[in-house]
Every structure is written in structure tokens, then in C-alpha cells.
Amino acid sequence: MASTQSSSVPSRGGGGGDGEKRLEALALDKVAEAADAVASAACAGEVVRAVHAVASLLFPVDSATVAGTVEEPFRSQIIEAATLSNDERDSWRCAFYQGPAFPTMSKILLGNVAMKWLRKIHASARNEIYDSFFVKGPPVEVIQALIPALSEKEDSKEDHQTFFSNLERLLILCLLDNKGVFQIVAEFASSNKHGDGIVNPDKTIFISRVAQLLTSVPDKARLGASAALTSPSFFKDVISQLLAGAEAVTVEFAADKDANEHCALSSMFHFLGEVLSRVSRRGSIGILVAELIPRIRNHLHRCVPADYKAISPNMIEHVSQSQFWFNMVEAMRDQHSVERLTEELLRQLASNHISDGEAYWILWTLFNQSFKRLTVMRNADITAAIGLCLEKLTKKELETTKDVLNSILQGVSCRLESPIDLIRKMASAIALTFSKVVDPKNPLYLDENCCENVDWEFGILSPKEIKAPLQAVESRKKPKTCENKRNAGEKKEKAIKHDIPGVRAKIVEIKLDHDQRSDTATSEQFEEEFDRESMNTDASGDSSLEPYDLSDDDTDLQKKFSHLSDLAAALRKPDDSDGVDNALSSAEKFVRASPDELRHNSGDLVRALVHVRCSDVAMEGEEDSAEEKRQKALIALLVTCPFESLDVLTKLLYSSSVDVSQRILIIDAMTEAAQELAEAKIVKTEHHGNLITDTSPSWLVPSNRGPPGAGPWREVSEPGTLLSWSHRYEREVPSRSGQVKSGKSRKWGLGKAKDLQVGWSRNRFPLYAAAFMLPVMQGYDKRSHGVDLLNRDFVVLGKLIYMLGVCMKSMAMHPEASALAPALLDMIRSRDVSLHAEAYVRRSVLFAASCILVSLHPSYVASSLIEGNKDISTGLEWIRTWALQVAESDPDTECMSMAMTCLRLHSEMALQTSRALESADHSKAGRALPSKLDSIIIPFGNMM
Amino acid sequence: MASIEQPRRRRPPPDPIAVLRGHRAAVNDTCFHPSLPLLFSGAADGELRAWDTASHRTVSSVWAHAGSAGVYSVAAGAGLGNKIISQGRDGTCKCWGIEEDGLSRKPLFTVKTSTYHFCKMSLVKSPSTDARSGSSCSTSDVEPPRVSIEQNTESRGANPTEAPQEHDQCTTSNGHNMLAIAGQESSQVELWDITNARKIITLPQACSADTTDHPTKRKGLCMAVQAFIPCESVGYVNILSSYEDGSTLWWDVRKPGLPLSSVKYHSESALSIAIDGFCNGGISGGADDKVVMFTLDHPKGTITLRKEIELERSGIAGTAIRPDNKIAATAGWDHRIRVYNYNKGNALAVLKYHSDSCNAVTFSSDSKLMASCSADTTVALWELYPPKPQSKVEITQTD
């Protein structure tokens, strides 16, 4: 479980780099020490001491409490550990969390410590030394360690359970109980407090990543995880912390004048926007809005004294928290999310029966700023255009065209009521210009800021933007403007044909005031005229150019692979992810078609498949399906040309060029291929915790599942046939309702009842069994570069043994089973394997042992006893004694129950063997019972 | 815009009216004869074929550019008369005569341009070549096109062997015996006199090429050129050239040192450019996922973006505008020919026939046929939005 430093941690300021680096290296050394100690620990006390040694460097640990939970000599070691001053601890902590030490430590804590030791550590010690790493660390770093771990896979059910429940506990502790999100917000804000004013792109990406991680928690949490991690409650909590945090930070910054406010807030708002957008994209916008409305109402109540009837924008603007609410919506860059937010907001405002007035101010607070930036821009354009027009008009012209007078007065009065002060400023500018036309000596100043020469740019427009409307209007000259104004009245009706209910109307009214409408008309006319012009240049118009069906799919573009070598070549091009994806999708089908060249290319293809990096090529969220395709393709290869593929795979398995996941892939593929070759579907382990599903009373009697009312199974004896040794059972089955009664009984045998002969020969696995098993049984205990099955990669070992068990089971009752069983027995009998520290490996061994018991033919066992074949008899006896030992003393409960099953299978086998011996005895009369019989224990003889 | 339009069922896109098979390698370029029912196509193995567009049969075939060089581009124009030009990747452009039984056996003459790049040559297009009426840009009051190189003393200095008299002879006749092509130094554009096999001018001018602020060197290879003579330039050749970095430059031979205008519409290499019949605008495609329609503002000498069309799949190898300026077509790496309304810029059709990357698309001079060629070794003929026979009503409308 070597760890790599997460590369997404942004580099921090370069000052004091040397000292920091040194301390980081020291911290990493400490972690390495702890890791070694944990790995070699024999008891919980040792683990506590090791973890404590690191924790005490970083946090003020109550060593006495920790020491109280463990035995000597660790107790005194813990108490003797040096205590540091607060300053020292701070610098250690800084180095620990900034450097690679924390990711490494967290891997150890979440992996080995959590799975093996945590439940043996006293809760108080756990709080002090284990949880502090996560709770007291910077939450940004902590979630980068915790959340990705959520998508890791643990193999056995129990490990899975332990691993994830601990992980989820920590997440709840850090993010929810400890207000981690609040802290993250504060951290983002403060990290840039006195920065250089630029949020660099790395940082932006980093912030997005943190937001993505945070919002992915509900998706990644298991089904059975705590309710606090399900999306409704998790998001609710996160959003409430986020809003509270961001609001607090904004207030703090408003107070702190010397801080570089804009910059600091921009990263915080970026984070806020990212999280909110992602929450919305995950369909939880309802939760967001439900959290938002009460908060913003509170805020509004805070802004306005209770006895006040009317609210004015000033009152809101003066409260410092408002700055946050003004910016919140703008922080959401994702247009879709903003739309969803708006929609949901309107819906909830309506369903909560919030008064129109209040709803208006809620919307105003949230969207006012965005309007300022967008609508106001357009409004300013228009105002400038009209203003410049007005300047050119004379009083007489104005009077002769009455509509203009009316329109302008209406427009101005409408705008003067606008809550956006820039719009009001525009209105007063128009009013001023207008008044100058009417009476140049008596200009109308509606606003003390008004000056003689109006600045039509209002300080927001760039010269370029204002140029266009200016030209347009001037070219049109006065009479046309008046004409447009007249048209405006007619077009007005058209413009407001949106049927907007309730609250929304209010927003729209702000947008669609009179002057703007008149100008839309102008621009419409422009377009019309432009169109006509372009029509003129075009001889016969475009009416004949009706589009064809423009739908387009890319089915024909997907590369069809016609050669296996192309397929392998495509898999080897990691930069062409589409090609790899495509190759993966078609690989299985292609291989199953088993073209002639398959035999020659299979090795190459196998290598390419093992080495392809699915996670790099697949789109986010589709890695699993890509992995699945890869595995299926490998299985197909193994099934269609086993020898060639196995040759490569078994070599790759112990090669240092593959990593653990690829080893596991190889083993999984071999397991499934063995089953497919044998057509013996055994229940997948992922769904069933038990490796052996044993619901049947006897080892060969079929399961009792079936229609209700079915009778018990009875053995059918068929002496004299080829298959006499196979066990056949029958039972009475009641006919289904509506079924025509045509027969009485159903028969069950090893094969399918109908074609026993075919069914028997269909098991192709025994032919390949040796190729499957023998190569992988060599060298599992070798320790070389990157390969260490017995210790570090015990998961691979467990899987390997499981695979071997499945192989045995797949050739049950075939002579090959008898030939291969001694080798497998040899392997699992070795102390390193059978007494492996990991329960996972022991379980696999139990499974393999059970499989051996199931797959050996009783007559073979009998004959080996008679002939004095020591391998088999001692091996079987070992299984019994070992299983007995496990059943009695193994700390793992699942191991114990499996050992019991194994013992029962052993006794079943012994019974069958003794029967076989009897018949052998019978046929070869006079031959004495072999002396070896005592090595087979007759059932129930000494089990109890 | 197209998506807003009515969702009612539309006709399925048409199939090609004919597929011309016979080439043994990717077909790189194709062009129609300006007046005869002939189509020429050049393939990557060096074969140049002439096809009868009525019978869809091969009329004749020559190995134009030997061996691996291949024919990269073919061009025919009214100005050339009964000749076509093929450009090979062997550093030559060859001119072939069209005889009764197809192509002449041997090239009439060969122009050694010594260029080995990825830029298809361009003949000079001028509004007067568009025989159809309806043009807003009447050329009657304009003098016949000419390139007056004698005003450019620098260019003469660069080619001291050329005599001024010859210049006059070859440039004042018309623009149609000239071709534009990316130069030996492939960030440059060269204008060649075809009949005399002589380089007329290099853009940017050679003398300024060594300075640090070289106008085109940093833009990479020149990937496409289009030469034209707009009415406004009084007969001087203008050139649009597209570069590897996605930028497009507008040159006037009267100012060979610096381009009139430079714009960058593409984020990756711009691969093709076509100009409309009035020389007032055009369309360009590149390796990115955009097709850009632009207009040329002649008085100001600026290129302005008219319409940007986003594509689903990137890569446009060829573009063409129909002589009547109604539709434009693009040949895509995604095996599709896409047709657009040239005036409005909306998509009209996605034509799926080719099974490999499309290399070029072209329209016949009567606007009735379109031909597309592809790396799948075929040339497809299409009939799209056939132009209506021009009636009197329409003509009066125009005026």
C-alpha cells in the first residue's frame, strides 16, 4: 500500500522552502516509522504507541488517557514520549499536512489500522490519537484523503464493512459534526487573504476538485451508510454550513479593510458556486432552495426593523451580510444550475405562501447584482442611443410628434422607480437631456450627481460597445426615430406576450420597460431591412433552401476492427481514448467469434488487455463498464484459446510489470473462465458473504429450493451404467397451476436431466485445468520487486487461492481433480498460507479445502487409500485437523463457520469413501481392508 | 438557429446521384470543367482522371504526378480556357490540355514551384468569372483585371531575371493565368504566372522576411490560399491565406510587405478557405470544430466574422461555395459533407455517403452539381437545391 503524494495539492508560497522541506521529510520519516511499527504490530498496544508517537507531534494529545488504555510496556513508552510546545506542534502540523506525510499516514490509518486494530483500541484513545488526524487537520486535505477512499473496493464482506463504516464515521465526524465545510470556506478565503490578487488557474482547478469531492460523498457512500450521508441530509448540512460560512467570511472581510477583499472572496465564491452548481446538477436543488429561503428571509428581517412597512434597497445594501447574498447567484457559473435555482426558488416561494413583497425582495437580493451586470449593460446601450437622439431633436420636432413625448415621459418615470440605481441614473440623464430640448435655460436635475454633459457610457460601457448603436441611430436621422417611436406602441403588445404568473412578472417588468421596447422595435426594423438588402443581392431568395433531416449519428464512424492485431494495436494507444474504448467494446464479441488468427494473436491481445488503463481512457463514471469489458474480453480469450492465453497470463501474474489491480484482474478473469469452461455457475462471492453456499443437507444432494410442496430428494440408483458413480436424485414436484400434467417426477443429476451424456462431456475445463493451476501455484511465495503475495499483496493471494478452489470445483469428479488435488493441498498446507495473519486468506484456504473435498471422487480416495497414496490421505487428514483447529480457535467468525462447513464436507466424503471401500471390498473379495483406513475419519466418530 | 425551427419531420438527406469509382487511392481533390460536362479528380497515387458527368464514366486517365507524390490538387477555370492544372507533391504544377478524347497525354507545360507542403493551390477568382447575373458587384465599369507588378520595385529586385516588358505582357492580360500557392518557404504565399512558369511575387515580400516581426513565420505553414480580384481593387490580385495556427490573412499585391488584415477564427490549423462569387466574403474550415463564415470589408480592408458554426466532430478538409452564392458545403474528416445556407448560415443537410475522411468538395459552374471526394477512393456526385431557371420576374425583382 505504498502511497503517492496527491499531486493536486497546490504549491504554496516559496518562502522558507528549505526549512519546510526538511520538516516535511522529517514528518514523513516519522510516518514511516509508525507504518513499520503498525505493520509488524502483534497487539493493539503497539499500534496505539506507534500512532501516538506521530499524533503527539502534531496535536496536544492527552497522553495519560491514551496510556491508560494500554498495557505495559507501551504505557510507559507513551507517557515518556516527548511533549512539544504549541509553536513546535504548529510547525510540525503545517509540514505534516502540506507534505506527503498526511496522505501516507491516512492510508495507513484507513487501511491497516482501521481494519485490523481499530476495534481493539479503546474509544478514548481512538478519539485522541486516531480521529484527531482527521478532525484536527485542515479539512481540505482531510477530505482529499477520505473521500477518494470511499470508492475503493475491499474484497471480503467483512473488510468492506469495517473499512467503510470507519470511513463514513470519520466523514460524518469531520464534515458534519465538526463543521468541516465551514472550515473549508474559511480556509479558502484566508489562504488568499493577502495574496497577489490573482486566483491562479491551478487554484481554480483545485477548488473545483474539492467541490467535486465534497458533493460526490452521497454518490460514493454505500447503500447501508448512515442516513447522515444520504444526499438529502448530507447536502442540507453541507449547504447550511456553506452558506453560514460564506456569510460569516464576507462580513469578516467587510470589516477588515486592509485585506485584499476581492481576491480572497473570489476563491471562496468560486468554491461556493462550484458546490452549489454541483448540488444542483445532482438533482438536489430543492434542498438548496429550502435551506436558502429561510436564511435569506432572516437576513431581510435583520436588514429591516420590524416596524418598517416599506423596504428600500438602501436598507439592504447597508447591512454587511448583503454583500454575500448579492454575490451568491453570480458565483454560480453554471447557467443550467442558475436556471434550475430560479425555477425552484419561484416554485418554493409560491408553495410557501410567501408574500409578494417579501418574495420580491428575496429575488431582488439574489439576482439584483446579476441584472446589474447583464441587463443594465443593454439598458445603457439603449439609453445612450435615445439620449444622443434627443440631443439632436429640436423642440418643434418634439412637439409635432406627440408620441415621442409620451413615450419618453413614460419611460423615464418607469425607470425612476427602478431599484437599480444605475437605471435610475439613466432615467435622470434622459430627463435632463429632454428638459434641455424643451427649455435649454432650465435643465431638470433629478439627482444631485447630474452634470451638464451627460456621460452616456455611465462608466460601464467600453467605447467599442457604444459605437454601434450610436452609428445606427445617427444614420437614421430624426424623422425615422419618431417613426420608430410610433411603431413602438404597436410592437409593445407583441413584446409582452409572455404569460408570466405571479412573482415572475415583477422581475420581467423591470426588464421590459418602455424605452427598451421601443428600441427592440428599432432593432427589429434594422433586421428586416438588412434581410431585405441581403435578399436583393440574392437573385431568387432562400425560400427554396429547406433543410433536410439534419440528424446525424456516428454509428458508421466507429472503427470496425477487422483484424485482431488492429485491436491489440488500438488498445496500446492510450492517447486515443475513443479508440481504446471502442476496442474494449468490440473485443469480447470479436474474440468470441474466434477467427482463425486468434490462436496466433491471443497472447498479444491478452498482454494488451492487461496493460490497458481503463481509468485513463474511460469517461468519468464509466470506468467500471470499461473494466468490465476488459475482464469479459479476457475471459473470452481464456475460454476460446486457453493454452495460449494462460501461457501469457500466468507469466504476467508474477511479473513486476503489473500492479495489484492487474493481478487481481488476471485472477478474476481466470476464475470466471474456469467456471465458464466448466459451465458450473457457482454463486458469486460479492453477493454472498459466504464463499461456500451450502444450504443442502448433503454435499451432492441438490438444494431444497423449488416449488412449495416438493417432496424430499431420493437417490436414484442406476447400477451397471457408465455413470454409475454419479449421484442422481429425484423428488416429487407438484404441478404448477394450469400446467398440463404429463409426468410425475423430475430428475436431477450432475448434468442436465435431459442429456446426461452430453452434459457430462460438456465440461471442457478438466482438459485445461493443469494449465490453469500448475503455473500459478509456483512462485506465489517468492518475494521479488513489486511482488509480495504473502505479506503486502495478501488480497492477491486470497484471490489466487479462491481461484484455485474454483478450478477444483469446476472439475469435480473428473480424474484430473485427483491428479491436481495433491499439488493444491501442498500449497495450502504450507504454514505461510494456512496460518496467514489475514482472515481473508484463511477464508480462501478454507474454501479451497472444501472444494477439494467436494471434487475428489470417493472411489479415487478409496483407491488411493488402498494403494497407499500418502499425498492424498495425509492431505485430507490435514484438512480435517486444520479445519477443526480453525473452527475452535480462529478469531474470525466467518472462518469459524466455514471451517464447520468444511468439516461436514469432510465427513460426507469420508462416508462416501467408506461406501466405496465396502464395494471395492465386495468386488475384490478376500482383499483385506487397508491399514490406512484409520486416516479417514468416519463421520461423527470424533467430531464432537 | 436551425433547432428553433419547426420540429416537423424533414426529408431524409439525399443520396449521391452517382458514385465515380476507379481510383485506386485516396482522392485528394476534384473540380468541374467550367463549360464541358467533365469532372477531374486527382488521387494520392498520382493518377489524374477525367470523368463524364453525364454518363458517369471515366473519359481518360493519366499518371500526372509520378509514384508516391500523388496529385494533391486539381483546378480548372474559365480563364484558363480548355486546360486544367494539377498540383503534385513532387514540387510541380502541370497544365493539361483537354482534347476530344479527354486529357492530353503529356502536360502542355510544367511549372516547377518546388513546393512540398499541404496547401492546395488556387486560381484567381474574380466576380467577372461568375457569368451569372444578379451580382451586386457589376464589373462593367471596372478595367480588366491586371496585376501591375512594375509598381513593385522590390519584387522585381527579388527576381532580377524578369524583364519588365514580360511582366506587362503576362499580368495585364487577365488574372486567369496566375495561381497562388504556399511557397517554398511554406509560411509564405507565392503568386505564379502559369504560362511563363514564373514566380511573380512572394507574400510577405522577401526583403522583410528576415526581420524578427515577420508577419507570417510565427503562424506556421500556410495551409490554404484563395486568390481573387475584387471589383474594388481595380484589377489587383488579392489573396486570402490560412495558416497552421488558425489565422487568416488578407493580402493585396500592392502592399506585399504586410497583410491588409489578420484574423484568427480557428483554434487549430485552418485547412481550407473559399470565397464567394462576389468576392465579398467566404467560408473557412480547419482542424478545430468550427466552420466560419466571414465578410470582407473592401473599403476598410478588414475581415469580419459573420457566422460561426459549431460542429459535432472536428476537422474540415475542404470548403466550397456554389457559384450562385446560395449554398456552401464542407468536406469533413468525419466522412460527412455538410451543406449550409450561405446567406443565413443555417445547416441544410448532412450528407453521409463516404466511408472515409472527405478531402474536397466542389460545385459545377452551372450550380447544378456538387462533387465530393474522399479517402475511400470514390468521388460522389450530388444534386442539391437545383437552381431555378432564371425567370424574368426574378430578374426584375433584383433590380
Interface residues (C-beta under 8 A of the other chain):
Chain A: S534 N536 T537 D538 A539 S540 D542 S544 L545 E546 P547 Y548 D549 L550 S551 D552 D554 D556 L557
Chain B: A2 E5 R9 R10 R11 P12 P13 P14 R132 S133 G134 S136 F278 E312 R313 D324 N325 K326 I327 D334 H335 R336 N341 N343 K344 N346 A347 L348 A349 V350 K352 S355 Y385 P387 K388 Q390 E394 I395 T398
